[in-house]
């Protein structure tokens, strides 16, 4: 579905070089093309066979529209800066492009270099803004269209749109909502941009913080955490992201999701996994429990029915060595590799 917004008359068409990736990049590039913006060159990344990509391909979209696609390791070389400058763009757009663009590139467009960021700047500047917002228990995030300057995510703000975060929303559901909001915001702003560079609102960096990228190891759960913190981490990195996990002895339990119940634990004071009324639960250290749709124990996926059958209805205490010494647990150990 195309984002709603005013359609540009062809007389208002401008020229833009686009740097884009991920779902925000795909939808924003599509918006530009649908609104007759002239895009002679798109910078993106070749799709990696090993990446668990939950988003569409910017490169495929661009090539399908007959647009040249470049995927350099470094777009900031003098050769690429000269190439972009020679295209005489009115704007340079960055939509979730992973590389930082230097000042030489930012100076090439006639009217400005603009970035679409996945948060309500200046909050959550930097990498993985959706994941960090969920991890921190935020109830809202959004998208920001702003000018790019040498410092990342620091230039004047042109426009923003809010995106709510529900208590059980995951990084995937929020990321898709952010991509939809980004395309809609861009569509609304295109007539303004076509008239010339809009005045931006200076960003007060003291009102926000910068966050770095996340690694798979950052999904490690400390089982002493309260339920809310465990819940937020699980949904912040739930598949297709690397996932949240706890290590029990030599075994790894990866949590495929989490649903907030607000209910008291069945066994207060004991952190454990168990089934009740056909659902799988995690009792947390603060005496509250979470509903867990599925887990992977040493790579073996288990939903409530599988867990009930494997553990014969007994709770699984999440303490060191709790997976050892029981024949039914040995079946789990044998699934490694």
C-alpha positions in Angstrom: 0.0 0.0 0.0 1.4 3.4 -0.9 1.6 6.0 1.8 -1.1 8.6 1.7 -0.1 12.2 0.9 -0.3 14.9 -1.8 1.0 13.9 -5.2 3.6 16.2 -6.7 2.9 17.8 -10.1 5.6 16.9 -12.6 6.6 20.5 -12.8 7.8 20.2 -9.1 10.0 17.2 -9.7 13.5 17.6 -8.2 16.6 15.4 -8.4 18.0 13.3 -5.6 20.8 10.8 -5.0 19.7 8.2 -2.5 21.6 6.1 0.1 19.2 3.5 1.4 18.9 0.1 3.0 16.4 -2.0 5.1 12.6 -1.5 5.1 12.8 2.2 5.8 15.1 2.6 2.8 12.9 0.4 0.6 9.6 2.3 1.4 11.1 5.7 1.2 12.8 5.1 -2.1 9.5 3.7 -3.4 7.8 6.9 -2.2 10.2 9.1 -4.1 9.8 7.2 -7.3 6.0 7.1 -7.0 6.0 10.9 -6.5 8.1 11.4 -9.7 11.3 12.4 -8.0 14.2 11.9 -10.3 16.7 9.4 -8.8 19.7 8.8 -11.1 21.7 6.8 -8.6 21.1 4.7 -5.5 23.7 3.6 -3.0 22.9 0.4 -1.1 24.3 -2.9 -0.1 24.3 -6.2 -1.9 22.0 -8.7 -0.1 24.0 -11.1 2.1 23.0 -14.8 1.9 23.9 -15.2 5.5 21.7 -12.3 6.8 18.3 -13.0 8.3 16.7 -10.2 6.3 13.2 -9.4 7.4 13.1 -6.4 4.9 12.8 -6.0 1.2 15.7 -5.3 -1.2 16.5 -1.6 -2.0 18.9 -2.8 -4.8 16.3 -5.0 -6.4 13.7 -2.2 -6.3 16.1 0.3 -7.9 17.3 -2.0 -10.6 13.7 -2.9 -11.4 13.0 0.8 -12.1 16.1 1.0 -14.3 18.2 3.0 -11.7 21.9 2.4 -11.4 22.9 0.9 -8.0 26.3 1.3 -6.4 27.5 -0.8 -3.4 30.9 0.5 -2.6 32.7 -0.4 0.6 33.3 3.3 1.1 31.1 5.9 -0.6 33.3 8.8 0.7 36.2 8.3 -1.7 37.0 11.3 -4.0 35.8 9.3 -7.0 32.3 8.8 -5.6 32.1 12.3 -4.3 33.0 13.6 -7.8 30.4 11.2 -9.3 27.6 12.4 -7.0 28.5 16.1 -7.5 28.4 15.6 -11.3 24.8 14.4 -11.1 23.9 17.8 -9.7 21.3 16.6 -7.2 19.0 19.0 -5.4 19.0 16.7 -2.4 20.9 13.8 -1.0 18.8 11.4 1.0 19.9 8.8 3.5 17.3 6.2 4.5 18.8 3.7 7.0 22.1 3.6 5.1 24.7 2.0 7.3 27.8 4.0 6.5 28.4 7.5 7.8 28.6 10.1 5.0 31.4 12.7 5.3 31.2 16.4 4.8 32.4 16.3 1.2 29.4 14.2 0.2 27.0 16.2 2.3 28.1 19.3 0.5 27.2 18.0 -3.0 23.5 18.6 -3.2 22.1 22.1 -4.1 19.5 22.2 -1.3 20.7 19.8 1.4 21.5 16.3 2.6 18.6 14.8 4.6 18.3 11.7 6.8 15.3 9.7 8.0 16.0 8.4 11.5 14.0 5.8 13.4 13.3 7.8 16.6 12.0 11.1 17.8 15.3 12.9 17.8 17.3 13.9 19.7 16.2 10.8 21.7 17.9 7.6 20.6 20.5 9.0 18.3 22.8 6.4 16.7 22.4 2.7 16.0 19.4 0.4 16.5 17.0 3.0 17.8 14.0 0.8 17.8 15.7 -2.0 19.7 17.1 0.4 22.3 13.7 2.1 22.8 11.9 -1.3 23.5 14.7 -2.4 25.7 14.3 0.7 27.8 10.5 0.2 28.1 9.5 3.2 26.0 5.8 3.5 25.1 6.5 5.6 22.0 9.1 6.2 19.3 8.8 7.6 15.8 10.7 8.9 12.8 12.5 12.2 12.2 13.5 13.8 8.9 16.4 16.1 9.5 19.4 17.7 7.8 22.7 15.8 8.0 25.8 17.4 9.5 29.2 16.0 10.3 28.0 14.7 13.7 25.6 11.8 13.3 21.9 12.4 13.9 22.5 16.0 15.0 21.3 18.3 12.2 18.2 20.6 12.2 14.8 18.8 12.3 12.4 19.2 9.4 9.5 17.0 10.5 8.6 14.1 12.9 5.9 11.5 13.3 5.2 9.5 16.4 4.8 5.7 16.5 3.3 4.0 19.6 4.9 1.0 21.3 2.5 -1.5 22.8 3.5 -3.5 25.9 3.9 -6.7 23.8 5.3 -5.1 20.6 8.5 -6.6 19.3 11.4 -4.9 17.4 10.0 -6.4 14.2 6.5 -5.0 14.7 7.7 -1.6 15.7 10.3 -1.5 12.9 7.6 -2.2 10.3 5.4 0.5 11.9 8.4 2.9 11.8 9.0 2.1 8.1 5.3 2.9 7.3 5.5 6.1 9.3 8.7 7.1 7.5 7.2 6.7 4.1 4.1 8.6 5.1 6.1 11.4 6.6 8.3 11.7 3.5 5.2 11.8 1.2 3.8 14.7 3.1 7.0 16.6 3.1 7.8 16.2 -0.6 5.8 19.2 -1.8 7.6 21.3 0.8 11.0 20.0 -0.3 10.2 20.6 -4.0 9.8 24.3 -3.3 13.3 24.6 -1.9 15.2 23.7 1.3 12.8 24.0 4.3 13.9 25.7 7.5 14.8 23.2 10.2 14.5 23.4 13.9 17.9 23.2 15.7 18.4 19.9 17.6 19.1 20.2 21.3 21.4 17.3 21.8 21.2 17.7 25.6 17.6 16.4 25.4 18.8 13.0 24.1 21.5 10.4 24.1 23.6 8.5 21.6 23.3 4.7 21.4 25.8 2.3 19.8 25.1 -0.8 17.8 24.1 -4.1 19.4 25.7 -7.6 19.2 24.1 -11.0 19.6 25.9 -11.4 23.0 23.9 -8.3 24.2 20.8 -10.6 24.3 22.1 -12.4 27.5 19.5 -12.4 30.3 20.5 -12.1 33.9 18.0 -14.3 35.7 18.1 -12.0 38.7 16.4 -9.3 36.7 12.7 -8.4 37.4 10.0 -9.5 34.9 9.7 -6.1 33.2 13.4 -6.0 32.3 13.4 -9.6 31.1 10.3 -8.9 29.0 11.8 -5.8 27.4 15.0 -7.5 26.4 13.2 -10.5 24.9 10.9 -8.5 22.7 13.7 -6.0 21.8 15.8 -8.7 20.2 13.1 -11.4 19.4 13.5 -13.2 16.1 14.3 -12.3 13.3 16.8 -10.5 15.5 19.4 -12.7 17.3 17.2 -13.3 20.4 17.5 -13.1 24.2 18.9 -16.1 26.0 19.9 -17.5 29.4 22.6 -20.0 30.0 21.8 -22.9 32.4 24.9 -25.0 33.1 26.3 -25.9 29.7 22.9 -25.3 27.9 21.4 -22.3 26.3 17.8 -21.4 26.5 16.7 -18.8 23.8 13.3 -17.2 24.3 11.3 -16.8 21.1 9.0 -14.1 22.5 7.4 -12.8 25.6 3.9 -11.6 26.6 3.2 -9.5 29.6 0.6 -11.0 32.0 0.9 -8.9 35.1 0.2 -12.1 37.1 1.9 -13.5 40.2 4.4 -16.3 39.8 3.2 -19.8 40.6 6.4 -20.3 42.5 7.5 -16.9 44.0 11.2 -16.7 44.6 12.1 -19.5 42.1 13.0 -18.6 38.6 11.6 -21.4 36.4 9.9 -22.4 33.2 6.7 -24.5 33.4 3.4 -25.1 31.6 -0.1 -24.3 32.9 -3.4 -24.5 31.1 -1.6 -25.2 27.8 0.7 -22.2 28.0 4.4 -21.9 28.8 5.4 -19.5 31.6 8.6 -18.0 33.0 8.5 -17.1 36.7 10.8 -14.2 37.3 12.8 -13.1 40.4 10.4 -10.4 41.4 7.5 -12.8 41.7 5.8 -12.0 38.4 5.4 -14.3 35.5 5.7 -13.9 31.7 4.0 -16.0 29.1 6.6 -17.4 26.7 5.2 -18.5 23.2 8.2 -20.8 22.6 11.8 -21.5 23.6 14.8 -23.1 22.0 16.9 -25.3 24.2 20.2 -25.9 22.6 18.6 -25.1 19.3 15.6 -27.3 19.7 12.3 -25.4 19.4 9.7 -26.1 22.0 6.2 -24.7 22.4 4.0 -25.4 25.5 2.9 -28.8 24.3 6.4 -30.0 23.5 7.8 -28.7 26.8 5.0 -30.4 28.7 5.8 -33.7 27.0 9.5 -33.4 27.4 9.5 -32.4 31.0 6.5 -34.5 32.0 4.7 -31.5 33.6 7.5 -30.7 36.0 8.8 -27.1 36.2 12.3 -26.5 35.0 14.3 -24.4 37.6 16.7 -22.1 35.8 19.7 -22.6 38.1 23.2 -23.9 37.4 23.2 -27.6 36.4 19.4 -27.9 36.5 19.5 -29.5 33.1 21.8 -32.3 34.3 21.1 -35.6 36.0 17.6 -36.4 34.6 17.0 -38.7 31.7 14.3 -36.5 30.2 16.8 -33.6 30.2 19.3 -35.7 28.4 17.1 -35.7 25.3 17.6 -31.9 25.2 21.4 -32.2 25.5 21.5 -34.5 22.6 20.0 -31.9 20.2 23.1 -29.7 20.3 24.8 -29.0 17.0 
